[in-house]
Amino acid sequence: MIWFLSDLERLARERAAVADLEARAAGWLTNIVWRIEPALVVDADIVVSDRAFPVTLRYPYAFPHCPPSVFPRGVDERWSFHQYGKGGELCLEWGPDNWHPDLTAADLFTSAFKLLSLENPLEGASEQEDIPSRHATTLAQGVRGKGDRFIATRALMERLAALPIGVIAGLDVSLGNVATSLAVVFKVQIPEEPDWLDPTVPVSALDGLRYRGAAVRLAAGTATPPVDAGAACFRSALDAAAIDLTTASRNGERVSFVLLLAANEPPLMVWLPSAEGDGLFAFSTVQVDTQDRSRLPPEYVALAANKIGLVGCGSLGSKIAVSLARAGVGAFVLIDDDLFVPANLVRSELDWRDIGMHKVDALARRLALVNPAVRTTLRRVRLNGQEASGTVARALRDVAACDVIIDATADPSVFNMLAAIAAADRKMMVWGEVFAGGIGGLIARYLPGRTPPPLGMRAAINAWYISKNIPWLGRDAGYMARTGDAGAILVADDSDVASIAVHITRMAVDGLLGREPLLYPYAVYLIGLKPAWAFEQPFDTQPIDVGPSEEVVDRRLALPADRLRENIEFITGLIESTSL
């Protein structure tokens, strides 16, 4: 609803406040005109030092919850340092970050008068005063509307900080992203030093064009060569400073990028055209990771040493893996034989760029984009399919070497294999299911020494279903279910899968960090997302007590002493013969 039509009381208040200010302004606010264009606007003249500044105050649609804007009227001029360009809006005391609905247009006119009075003093007075800004612009605001951005990572800046003055380093630059032309330096070559790769840049995921570049640190007091004057002037300035870019060339490759590092100035990345052209331009520098701070709890640093064995890289598994990579997990073994197809787009962490790829390959690339330090081992194998036994055995051996085994398949036969490995090697195992129709899901965690083995836990879960007189709603029906014999189909959507995936991730991290007490004290939870089956309402959580931990039986005690000794001698003989 248009505010000045629906809130006539506020309109009357605005008109009265402006009229009162005009009467009290002693001549500095004149020629008030109200009009519609179609927004409600107020034209006025603000008089400072016998000069009239024609302005227009424009009310926004969301007024009074959003402040009006004040612009020069009919002139394309820069009146103040606190203005968004020539003819642009004046940056006043009141803006979106500190506006209050009790303020009126009169307050903004008063603020505009103070701004113009301070930055346009009386004739013969002292120099123009640069009044303090109400706010500081962000990095994002600084590059808004600008393409051609250079990503200056913290690691790159630290490496180049040690570059001797005048020494030219070679650069490998990736130029990608059609919308913004992102320039990323992923390799640096300094004479007589090993090549350096930026560990924070996922080189394998960079799909832009590759160019040759050069970096040089300028001596203190040396001015940065001008960019606006064109390529010829820029090259002359480099020659005058004895900067020979050809030393950074490799196999005759032309140096297209020049990175200049001057004291007390941001790094300047310049595209240098060929000798025949004159398309010189500077990239906007985006300096990232300039502060030593983490958005993760300090204890998460330990996750970099952990390896996750993930079986099933579909909708549930892809979300779990990406979330764990964001948490800082250092390595993954990914097992899945399926391809990513368009039908998978509705629930997966992957996207159209991954269509036709094996899910493990696409997910590995996604993990590298999220956490460049991640190491991945890929197994394109179906554990319960028509595969060579050796292929399956190698995949299971890789899983057994992980700190946590995650089953995201909800396939009983796969579960049995992984459960056997987890129990035999006493490895933590986490698994989950998204119930048909998106009504909720199950999350479960086996902790050696604290819970029964996974197969025992599954039996306890089934016993709980029976005790509650509710049939099991496992993965048999996929993500879909009907509301009756011929009712509407209910489908689990992306948010349903994500809700269960996030709890599986937290359960895995909880176990990896060895928290005491555990954030998840129960080994199994049913988490409701809709009022159905065992759930009365969304977020209805049902913990399941699976009983005490298993008793660890020393199988050697099952053999008589003579048989035990005989088998030990047999194994010893095999080892000795192998070593020979």
DRENZATOR-235608 format. One record per residue: residue in three letters; x, y, z of N, C-alpha, C, O in turn. Coordinates in steps of 0.2 Angstrom, whole numbers, plus 5000, padded with zeros to 4 digits. Layout:
// residues N
ALAXYZXYZXYZXYZ/...
***
This chain:
// residues 580
MET500449945000500050005000500450065000501050065003/ILE500350114996500650184996500550215002500050235005/TRP501150235006501150255013500750325013500350335018/PHE500850365009500450435010499750435008499350485009/LEU499450375005498750365004498450325010497850335012/SER498850285013498550245018498750275025498350255030/ASP499150315026499350345032499350425032499850455032/LEU498750455032498650525031498850565037499050615036/GLU498850535043499150565049499850575048500150635050/ARG500250525045500950535044501150585039501550625040/LEU500750585034500750635029500750705031501050755030/ALA500150715036500050785039500650805043500850855043/ARG500950755047501550765051502150785047502450835049/GLU502250755041502850775037502750845034503250885034/ARG502150855032502050925029502150975034502451035033/ALA501850965040501951015046502651025048502851085049/ALA503050965048503750975050504151015045504551055047/VAL504051005039504451045034504151115034504651155033/ALA503551125034503351195035503651235041503751295040/ASP503651195046503951225052504651245052504851295054/LEU505051195048505751205047505851265042506251315043/GLU505451275037505451325033505351395036505751445035/ALA504951395041504751455045505351475049505451535051/ARG505751425052506251435057506951445054507451455057/ALA507051425047507651415044508051485043508551485040/ALA507751535044508051605043508351615036508851635034/GLY507951585031508051595024508451545021508551545015/TRP508751495024509151445021508751385018509051355013/LEU508151385019507751335016507151365013506751395016/THR507151365006506651405002506351364997506551314995/ASN505851394994505451364987505251294988505451254984/ILE504851284994504651214995504051194990503651234989/VAL504151134986503651114982503551044983504051004982/TRP502951024984502750944985502450924978502050964975/ARG502650864976502450834970502450764970502750734974/ILE502150724965502150654964502550634958502350674952/GLU502950584958503350574951503450504949503950494946/PRO503150444951502550434955502650434963502250434967/ALA503350434965503450434972503350504975503350554971/LEU503150514981503050574984503750614985504250584988/VAL503850674982504550704983504350774985503850804984/VAL504950804988504850874990505450914987506050894988/ASP505350964983505851004980506051064985505551094988/ALA506651084985506751144989507451174987507851134984/ASP507651234989508251264989508551264995508251295000/ILE509251244996509551255002510151305001510551304996/VAL510051365004510551425003511151425008511051425014/VAL511751425005512351425009512751475006512951465000/SER513051525009513551575007513251605000513551614996/ASP512551625001512251654995512251614989512051634984/ARG512351554990512251504984511651454985511651434991/ALA511251454981510651404982510851334979511051334973/PHE510751284983510851214981510151184980509851174985/PRO509951174973509251144972509251074974509751034971/VAL508851044978508850974980508150954979507650984979/THR508150884979507450844979507550794985508050754985/LEU507050794989506950734994506450684991505850704990/ARG506650624991506150574988506050524994506450494996/TYR505350514995505150465000505150394997504950384991/PRO505350345000505350274998504650244999504250275003/TYR504550194995503950154996503850135003503250135005/ALA504350115007504350085013504350135019504350115025/PHE504250205017504250255022503650245027503150225024/PRO503750255034504250285037504850235040505250255044/HIS504750175038505250125040505950125037506350085038/CYS505950165031506550175027506650245026506150285025/PRO507250275026507350345026507250375019507450335014/PRO507050435018507050465011507750485009508250475013/SER507850495003508450515000508450584997507950614995/VAL509050614998509150684996509650694990510150664991/PHE509450714984509850724978509950794976509450834977/PRO510450814972510450874968509850874963509750824960/ARG509550924962509050934957509250964951509351024951/GLY509250924946509350954939510050974937510151004932/VAL510550954942511250964940511650904942511550864946/ASP512150894937512550834938513250864941513750864938/GLU513150874948513750904951513950864957513550834960/ARG514550874959514850844965514850904971515350944970/TRP514450904975514450954980514850934987515050984990/SER514950874988515250854994515650794993515550754989/PHE516150784998516450714998516050665001516150605000/HIS515450685004514950635006514350635002513850645004/GLN514550604996514050604991514150544986514750534985/TYR513650504984513750454979513850474972513450464968/GLY514450504971514550524964514250584962513850614965/LYS514450614956514150674953513350664952513150614949/GLY513050714955512250714954511950654959511350644959/GLY512350624963512150564967511850584973511850644975/GLU511550544977511250554984511750574989512350554989/LEU511550624993512050654998512050595004511550575006/CYS512650585007512650545012512550585019513050615021/LEU512050585022511850625027511950585034512150525034/GLU511750625039511750595046511350535047511550485051/TRP510850525043510350475044510250435038510250455032/GLY510350365039510350325033510050255035509750255041/PRO510050205031509750145033510050105039509650075042/ASP510650125041510950095047510750125053510850095058/ASN510450185053510350215060509650255060509550295064/TRP509250245054508650275054508150255059508150195061/HIS507750305061507150285066506550315063506550375061/PRO505950285063505350305060505050375063504650405060/ASP505350395069505150465072505450515068505150575069/LEU505950505064506250565061505850585055505450545052/THR505950645052505550665047505950695041506550705042/ALA505650725036506050755031506350815033506850835030/ALA506050845038506450905041507050895044507550935043/ASP507150835047507850815049508350805044508950825045/LEU508150775038508550765033508750835029509350845027/PHE508250875029508450945026508950975030509451015028/THR508850975037509351005042510050975041510551005041/SER510050905040510650875040511050895033511650905033/ALA510650905028510950925021511250995022511751005019/PHE510851035025511151105026511751105030512251145028/LYS511851065035512451065039513051035035513551055035/LEU512850985031513450955027513651005022514251015021/LEU513251045018513451085013513751155016514151185013/SER513551165022513851225026514551215028514951255027/LEU514651145030515351135032515851125026516451135026/GLU515551095021515951075015515951135009516351125004/ASN515551185010515551245006515551305010515051335011/PRO516151325014516151375018516051445015516151455009/LEU515951495019515851565017516551585013517051565014/GLU516451635008516951655004517451695009517251735013/GLY518151675008518651705012518751665019519251685022/ALA518351615020518451575026519051525025519351525020/SER519151485030519651435030519551385024518951385022/GLU520051335023519951285018519351245020519151235025/GLN519051215014518451175015518551115020519151085020/GLU518151105025518251055030517950985028517350985025/ASP518350935029518150865027517850835034518150815038/ILE517150845034516850825040516850745041516850705036/PRO516850715047516850645048516250615045515750635044/SER516450555042515950515038515450475044515750455049/ARG514850465042514350435047514550355047514450325052/HIS514850335041514950265041515550255036515750295032/ALA515850195037516350175032516150125027515750075029/THR516250125021516050085016516450015017517050015019/THR516149965015516349895015516749885009516749915004/LEU517149825009517549805003517049784997517149804992/ALA516449754999515949744994515649804991515549804985/GLN515549854995515349914992515849954987515649984982/GLY516449944989516949974985517049944978517249984973/VAL516849884977516949854970516249844967516249804962/ARG515749864970515049864967515049894960515249944959/GLY514749854956514749874949515349874945515449894939/LYS515949844948516549844945516649764943516649724947/GLY516849754937517149684935517849684936518149734939/ASP518149634933518949634933519249644940519449694942/ARG519149584944519349594951519949544952519949484950/PHE520449564956521049524958520949504965520849544969/ILE520949434966520849404972521549404975521949354974/ALA521749444980522349444984522349404990522049434995/THR522449344990522449304996522949315001523449344999/ARG522849305007523249315012523949285011524449305012/ALA523849215009524449175008524949205003525549205003/LEU524549234997524949264992525349324994525949334993/MET524949364998525249425000525849415005526349455005/GLU525849365009526349345014526949315010527549335012/ARG526849285005527349255001527749304997528349314997/LEU527349354994527649404990527949464995528349504992/ALA527849465001528149515006528849505006529249545008/ALA529049435005529749425006530149434999530749424999/LEU529849454994530149464987530649524988530349584990/PRO531249514986531749574986531549624982531249614976/ILE531649694984531549744979531849744973532449724972/GLY531449754967531749744961531749674957531849674951/VAL531749624962531749554959531049544956530549554959/ILE531049514950530349504947530249424947530649384945/ALA529649414950529349344951528949334945528549374943/GLY528949264943528449244938527849224941527849194947/LEU527249234938526549214941526249174936526249184930/ASP525849124938525349094934524649114937524449114942/VAL524249144932523649174934523049144930523149124924/SER522549134934521949104931521449164930521349194935/LEU521149164925520649224923519949184922519849154916/GLY519549184926518849154925518249194928518349254929/ASN517649164928517049194930516849244925517149304925/VAL516449234920516249274915515949344918516049394915/ALA515549334923515249394926515649444928515549504927/THR516249424932516649474935517349474933517749514936/SER517549424929518349414927518749414933519149464935/LEU518749364937519149354943519849334941519949284938/ALA520349374943521049354942521349324948521349354954/VAL521549264948521849224954522549204952522649164947/VAL523049214957523749194956523749134960523649124966/PHE523949074956523949014960524648984960524848934964/LYS525149014957525848994957526349054956526149094952/VAL526849054960527349104960528049064959528149024962/GLN528449094955529149074953529649134955529649184951/ILE530049124960530549174962531149144960531349084961/PRO531649184956532249154954532649114960532749144965/GLU532849054958533349014962532948994969533248974974/GLU532248994968531848964974531348914971531148924965/PRO531148864975530648814972529948854971529748904974/ASP529648824966528948854964528448854970528548804974/TRP528048904971527648904976526948904974526748944970/LEU526548854977525848854975525448884981525548864987/ASP524948924980524448954985524048894988523648864985/PRO524148874994523848824997523048834999522648795000/THR522848904998522148914999521748924993521148934993/VAL522048904987521748904981521648834978522148804977/PRO521048814977520948744974521148744966520748754962/VAL521848734965522048744958521648694953521448714948/SER521548634956521148584951520448604950520148584945/ALA520148654954519548674952519448744948518948764946/LEU520048774947520048834943519948814935520448784932/ASP519448834932519348824926519348884921519048874915/GLY519748934923519748994919520348984914520748934914/LEU520449034910521049034905521649054909521649084914/ARG522249024907522849024911523349084907523349074901/TYR523549124911524049174908524649184912524749154918/ARG525149214909525849224912525849294915525549344912/GLY526049304921526149364924526749374928527249334928/ALA526849434930527449454934527349494940526849534939/ALA527649484945527649524951528249564953528749534952/VAL528249624955528849664957528649704963528149734963/ARG529149704968529049754973529449814972530049814970/LEU529049874972529449934971529749964977529549954983/ALA530350004975530750024981530350084984529850114981/ALA530450094991530150144995530150214991530750234989/GLY529650244991529650314987529550314980529450364977/THR529550254977529350244970528650244969528250204972/ALA528450294964527750294963527450244958527850214954/THR526850214959526550164955526450194948526150254947/PRO526650164943526650184936525850204935525450164937/PRO525750254931525050274930524650224925525050204920/VAL524050214926523650164922523250204917523150184912/ASP522950254920522450294915522750324909522450334904/ALA523450334909523750364903523850314897524050344892/GLY523750254898523750204893524350164893524850174897/ALA524350114889524950064889525650084888526050064891/ALA525650134883526350154881526650194887527250184888/CYS526250234890526550274896526650224901527150234905/PHE526250174902526450124908527050084906527450084911/ARG527150064900527750034899528350074899528950054902/SER528350144898528850184898529050194906529650194907/ALA528550194910528650204917529050134920529450144924/LEU528850084917529150014919529950024917530350004921/ASP530050044911530750044908531150094912531750084914/ALA530850154914531150204918531350174925531850194928/ALA530950124928531150094934531550034933531649994938/ALA531750024927532249964926531849894927532149844930/ILE531249894926530849834927530749794920530349824916/ASP531049744919531049704913530649644913530849594916/LEU530049654911529549594912529749534908529449484910/THR530149534903530249474899530649424903530649364902/THR530949444909531249394913530749354917530949294919/ALA530149374917529649324919529249284914528849244916/SER529449294908529249254903529449184903529949164906/ARG529049134901529249064901529049034894528449034892/ASN529549004891529548974884529249024879528849004875/GLY529449094880529249144875528549164876528249204872/GLU528149144882527449164883527449234885527849254889/ARG526949274882526949344884526649354891526249314893/VAL526949404894526749424901526149464900526149524898/SER525549444902524949484901524749514908524349564907/PHE524949494914524749524920525349554923525949524923/VAL525349614926525849644930525549654937525049694938/LEU525849624942525649644949526249684953526749664954/LEU526049744954526449794957526349804965525749814967/LEU526849794969526849804976527249864978527849854978/ALA526849914980527149974983527049984990526549954993/ALA527550014994527450015001526850065003526750115000/ASN526450035008525850075010525350085005524950125006/GLU525350045000524750044995524549974994524849924995/PRO523849964992523549904990523949874984524149914980/PRO523949814984524249784977523849804971523249804972/LEU524249814966523949834960524049784954524649774952/MET523549754952523549704946523349734940522749764940/VAL523749734935523649774929523649724923524049674922/TRP523149724918523149684912523549724907523349784906/LEU524049694904524549734900524349704893524549644892/PRO524149744888523949714881524649704878525149724880/SER524549674872525049664867525349734865524949784866/ALA525949734862526249794860525749834855525849894854/GLU525449794851524949824846524349854849524049904846/GLY524149824854523549854857523549904862524149924864/ASP523049934865523049984870522449974874522050014875/GLY522449914877521849894882522049894889521749854892/LEU522549934891522749924898522249944903521849994902/PHE522149904908521649924913521849884920522249834920/ALA521649914925521849894932521249854935520649864933/PHE521449804938520949764942520749784949521249814952/SER520149784951519949804958520249744962520149684961/THR520649764967520949724972520449704977520149744981/VAL520349634978519949604984520449574988520649514987/GLN520649604994521049574998520649535003520249565007/VAL520749465004520449425008520849395013521449395013/ASP520549375019520949345024521449385027521949365028/THR521249455028521749505030521849495038522249525041/GLN521349465041521349465048521449385050521149345047/ASP521749375056521949315058521349295063521349295069/ARG520749265060520249245064519849185060519949185054/SER519549145064519249095062518449095064518349115069/ARG518049065059517349065061517148995063516548985063/LEU517648955065517548895068517748895075518248925077/PRO517448845080517748845087518448825086518648785082/PRO518848845091519548825091519648745091520148725088/GLU519248715094519348635095519248605088519548545087/TYR518948635083518948605076519548605073519648565067/VAL520048635075520748625072520948555071521248535067/ALA520748515076520948445077520648405071520948355069/LEU520148425068519748385063520148385056520048335052/ALA520648425056521148425050521448355049521648335044/ALA521548325055521948265055521548205054521748145054/ASN520848215053520348155053520248135046520248185041/LYS520048075045519848045038519148015039519047975043/ILE518748035034518048005034517947965028518147975023/GLY517647905030517447855025516747865023516347845027/LEU516547895018515847905016515647855010515947865005/VAL515147815012514847775007514147805005513747805009/GLY514047814999513447854996513547924995513547965000/CYS513647944989513748014988513148054985513248094981/GLY512548024986511948054983511748114987512148154990/SER511048124988510848184991511048194998511348245000/LEU510948145002511148145009511948145010512148185014/GLY512248105007512948095007513348165005513848185008/SER513148195000513448254997513348305002513848345003/LYS512848315005512748365010513148355016513448405019/ILE513248295019513648275024514348295023514648325027/ALA514548275017515248285015515448355015515948375018/VAL515048395012515248465011515248505018515648545019/SER514748485022514748515029515348495033515648535037/LEU515548435033516148405036516748445033517248465037/ALA516848455027517348495024517348565027517948585028/ARG516848595027516748665030517048665037517348715039/ALA516848605041517048605048517848595048518148605054/GLY518148575043518848575043519148495043519748485044/VAL518748445042518948385041519448375035519348405030/GLY520048345036520548345031520548295026520848315021/ALA520248245026520248195021519648145021519248145026/PHE519448125015518848085014519048025009519448035004/VAL518747975010518647915006517947915003517547905007/LEU517847924997517147934994517047874990517447854985/ILE516447834991516347774988515547784985515147794989/ASP515547774978514847774975515047764968515547784965/ASP514547724965514747704957514247744953514247734947/ASP513747784956513247814952513447874948513947914950/LEU513047894943513147954939512748014942512147994944/PHE512948074941512448124943512048144937512348164932/VAL511448144937510948164932510448214934510448234940/PRO510148244929509748304930509148294936509048334940/ALA508948234936508448214941508748224948508348234953/ASN509348224949509648224956509748304958509848314964/LEU509648344954509748414955509248444961509448484965/VAL508648414962508248434967508448424974508148464979/ARG508948384975509048374982509848364984510048364990/SER510248374979510948364980511348424981511048484980/GLU511948424984512348474985512748494978513048544978/LEU512648454973512948464967512548504963511948514964/ASP512748524957512348564952512448544945512748494943/TRP512148584940512148564933512848554930512948514926/ARG513348594933514048584930514248514931514748494928/ASP513948474936514148404937513748354933513948294934/ILE513348374929512948324926513348274921513748304918/GLY513248214922513548164918514248134921514548094919/MET514448174927515048144930514848094935514248094938/HIS515348054937515248004943515148054949515548104950/LYS514748034954514548074959515248084964515348134967/VAL515648034964516248044968516748094965517048134969/ASP516748094959517248144956516948214956517248264958/ALA516248224955515948284956515948314963516148374965/LEU515848264968515848284975516548304977516648344981/ALA517048264975517748284976517948354974518248394978/ARG517748374968517848444966517448494970517748544972/ARG516848474972516548524977516848534983516948584986/LEU517148474986517448484992518148524992518248564996/ALA518448514986519048564985518848634984519248674987/LEU518348644982518048714981517948744988518048804990/VAL517648704993517448724999518048725004518148775008/ASN518548675003519148675008519648645003519748585003/PRO520148695001520648674996521148624999521548594996/ALA521148625006521648575009521448505010521748465012/VAL520748495008520548425008520848375003521048394998/ARG520948315006521248265002520748205001520348195006/THR520648184995520148134993520348074990520848074986/THR520148014992520247954988519547934985519047924989/LEU519547914979518847904976518847824974519347804971/ARG518247794975518147734973517447724970516947734973/ARG517547724963516847714959516647644959516747604954/VAL516347624964516247554965515547544969515347584973/ARG515147494967514547474970514647414975514847364972/LEU514647424981514847374986514447314986514747264987/ASN513847324984513347264984513147244977512647214976/GLY513547264972513447254965513847204961514247174965/GLN513747204955514147154951514847184950515047214945/GLU515347174955515947204954516447144956516347094959/ALA517147154954517647104956517747104963517747164966/SER517847054966517847044973518447084976518447114981/GLY519047084972519647124974519447204974519747234978/THR519047224969518847294969518447314975518647364978/VAL517947274977517647284983518047284989518047324994/ALA518547234989518947224995519447284996519547305002/ARG519647314991520047374991519747434994519947474998/ALA519047444992518647494994518547485001518547535005/LEU518347425004518247415011518847425015518847445021/ARG519447405012520047415016520147495017520447515022/ASP520047535012520147605012519647635018519847675022/VAL519047605018518547625023518847615030518747655035/ALA519047555031519347525037519847575040519947575046/ALA520247605036520747645038520547715040520947765042/CYS519847735040519647795041519447805049519447755052/ASP519447865051519247875058518447865059518247845065/VAL518047885054517347875055517147845049517347865043/ILE516647795049516347765043515647795043515247795048/ILE515447825038514747855037514347815031514647815026/ASP513847785033513347755028512847805026512347815030/ALA512847825020512247875018511847835012511547875008/THR511847775012511547735007510847715009510347705005/ALA510747695016510147665018509947605015509447585014/ASP510547565013510447505010510647445015511247455017/PRO510247405016510347355021510947315020511347295025/SER511147295014511647245013512347285013512847265016/VAL512347355011512947395012513047405020513547405022/PHE512447415023512547425030512847365034513247375038/ASN512647305032512947245035513747245034514047235039/MET513947265028514647265027515047315031515547295034/LEU514747375031515047425035515047415042515547435046/ALA514447385045514447375052514947325054515147325059/ALA515047275050515547215051516247245052516647235057/ILE516447295047517047325048517147365054517647365058/ALA516647405055516647455061516747415068517047435072/ALA516347355068516347325074517047285075517347285080/ALA517247255069517947225070518547265071518947245075/ASP518547325068519047375069518947425074519347465075/ARG518347415077518147465083518247535080518647575083/LYS517947555075517847615072517147645073516647615072/MET517147715074516547745075516147745068516447745063/MET515547725069515047725063514447765064514147765069/VAL514347805059513747855059513247835053513547835047/TRP512647835054512247825048511547855049511347875054/GLY511147865044510547895044510047885038510347855033/GLU509447895039508947885034508447945034508347975039/VAL508247965028507748015027507147975025507047935020/PHE506647975030506047935029505547955023505548015021/ALA505247915020504847925014504347985016504047985021/GLY504248025011503748075012504048135015503748185016/GLY504648135018504948185021504648205028504648255031/ILE504448145031504148155038504648165043504448185049/GLY505248145042505748145047506348105045506448085039/GLY506748085049507248035048507548005054507348025060/LEU508047965053508447935058509147945058509447955053/ILE509447965064510147965064510447925070510147915075/ALA511047895068511247845073512047845073512347855068/ARG512347825079513047825080513247765084513047765090/TYR513747735081514047675085514747705088515147725084/LEU514847695094515447715097515747655101515447635106/PRO516247635099516547575102516647585109516947635112/GLY516447535113516547535120515947575124515947575130/ARG515547605120514947645123514247625121513747635124/THR514247585115513647565112513647495110514247465109/PRO513147465109513147395106513447405099513447455096/PRO513647345096513847355089513347375084512747365086/PRO513447395078512947425074512347375072511747395073/LEU512547315071511947265070511547255076510947255076/GLY511847255082511447255088511047315089510447315092/MET511247375087510947435088510347435083509747455085/ARG510447405077509847405072509247355075508647375074/ALA509447305078508947265082508647295087508047295088/ALA508947345091508647375096508147435093507647445096/ILE508347455088507947505084507247475082506747505083/ASN507347415079506747375077506247355083505647355082/ALA506647345088506247325094505847385097505347375100/TRP506147445096505847505099505147515094504647535097/TYR505247505088504647515083504047465086503547485086/ILE504247405087503747355089503447375096502847375097/SER503847405101503547425107503147475107502647485111/LYS503247525102502747575100502147565096501747605095/ASN502147505093501647475089501547525083501047545081/ILE502147535080502147575074502647535069503147515070/PRO502347525063502747495058503447535056503447595056/TRP503947495054504547525052504447565045504247545040/LEU504647635045504647675039505347685037505647745036/GLY505747635035506347635032506447655025505947685023/ARG506947645022507147665015506747625009506847645004/ASP506347575011506047535006505647575001505747554995/ALA505347625003504947664998505347724995504947764991/GLY505947724996506347784993506147854997505947845003/TYR506147904993505947974996505147984996504948034998/MET504747934993504047954992503647904996503847844997/ALA503047934997502547895001501847914999501847974997/ARG501347875000500647904998500247915005500447875010/THR499747955005499347975010498747925011498247945011/GLY498847865010498347815010498447765004498947765000/ASP497947725003497947674997498047704991498447684986/ALA497747764989497747794983497847874984497647914980/GLY498147894989498147964991498747994987499047974983/ALA498748064989499348104986499948084988500148054993/ILE500448094983501148074984501548124988501448184987/LEU501848104994502248144998502948134996503148074996/VAL503348184995504048184993504448214997504348275000/ALA505048184999505548225003505848274999506148254994/ASP505948335001506248384997506948405000507148365004/ASP507248444997507948464999508048485006508548465009/SER507548525008507548545015507548485020507848485026/ASP507048435018507048375022507648345023507848325028/VAL508048335017508648295017509148335021509548305025/ALA509148405020509648445023509548445031510048445035/SER508948435033508848435040509148375044509448375049/ILE509048315040509348255043510148255042510548235047/ALA510348285037511148285035511448325040512048305043/VAL511148375043511548425047511648385054512148395057/HIS511148345056511248315062511748255062512048245067/ILE511748225056512248175055512948205056513348175059/THR513048255052513648295053513848315060514448295062/ARG513348345063513548365070513648305075514148305079/MET513348245073513448185077514148155076514548135081/ALA514348165070515048135068515548185071516048155074/VAL515448245071515948295074515948285081516548295084/ASP515448275084515348265091515848205094516148215099/GLY515748155090516148095091516948105090517348085094/LEU517048135084517748145083518148195088518748175089/LEU517748245090518148285095518148255102518448285107/GLY517848195103517848165110517548205115517848205121/ARG517048245114516748285119516448245125516248195124/GLU516548275131516248245137515948295141516248345143/PRO515348295142514848245139514748255132514848315129/LEU514448205129514248205122513748255121513248255125/LEU513748295115513148335113512548285112511948305113/TYR512648225109512148185108512148125113512548075111/PRO511848125119511948075123511748005121511947955123/TYR511148005117510847945115511247925108511547965105/ALA511247855107511547835101511147835095511347845089/VAL510447845096509947845090509447895092509147905097/TYR509247935087508647985087508247975081508447965075/LEU507547985082507147995077506948065077506748095082/ILE507048105071506848175071506248185066506348175061/GLY505748215069505148225065505148295062505448345065/LEU504948295056504848355052504148375050503948425048/LYS503748325051502948335050502648295055502848245057/PRO501948315056501548275061501348205057500748205054/ALA501648155058501448085055501848035058502348045062/TRP501647975058501947915060502047915068501647925072/ALA502747925070502947925077502947995079503048005085/PHE502848045075502948115077502248155077501848145073/GLU502248185083501648225084501648295080501148325079/GLN502248325079502348385076503048395074503448355075/PRO503148445070503848455068504348465073504148495079/PHE504948445073505448445078505348395084505648405089/ASP504848355083504648305088505248255088505348215083/THR505648255093506248205093506148145098505948155103/GLN506248085095506248025099506847995100507147965095/PRO507248005106507847965107507647895108507147875111/ILE508147845106508047775107508647745111509247755109/ASP508547715117509047685121509147615118508747575118/VAL509747605115509947545112510247495117510447445115/GLY510347515123510647475128511347485129511647525126/PRO511647445134512447455135512847435130512647405125/SER513447445130513947425125514047355125513947315130/GLU514347335119514547255119515047235123515547275125/GLU515047175125515647145128516147125123516047085118/VAL516747145124517347125120517547065122517847055127/VAL517547015117517746945119518446935116518446945110/ASP518846905119519546885117519446815114519446765117/ARG519446815107519246755104519846705104519746645103/ARG520446725107520946675108520746625114521046575114/LEU520346655118520146615124519746555122519646505126/ALA519446555116518946505114519346445111519046385111/LEU520046445111520446385109520846355115521046395119/PRO520846295115521346265120522046285119522246305114/ALA522446285124523146305124523546275118523946315115/ASP523446215117523846175112523646205105524146215101/ARG523046215104522746235097523046305096523146325091/LEU522946345102523146415101523946425099524146455095/ARG524346375103525046375102525146355094525646385091/GLU524846305092524946285085524746335080525146345075/ASN524246375081524046425076524546485076524746515071/ILE524846495082525346555083525946525079526246575075/GLU526146465080526746445076526646445069527146455065/PHE526046425066525846425059525946495056526246505051/ILE525646545060525746615057526446645058526646675053/THR526846625063527546645063527946615058528346645055/GLY527746555056528146515050527946555044528446565040/LEU527346575043527146615037527546675036527846695031/ILE527646715042527946775042528646765040528946805037/GLU528946715043529746705042529846685035530346705032/SER529446645032529546625025529446685020529746685015/THR528946725022528846785018529446835018529646865013/SER529746845024530346885025530946865021531346905019/LEU530946795020531546765017531446785009531946765005/
***
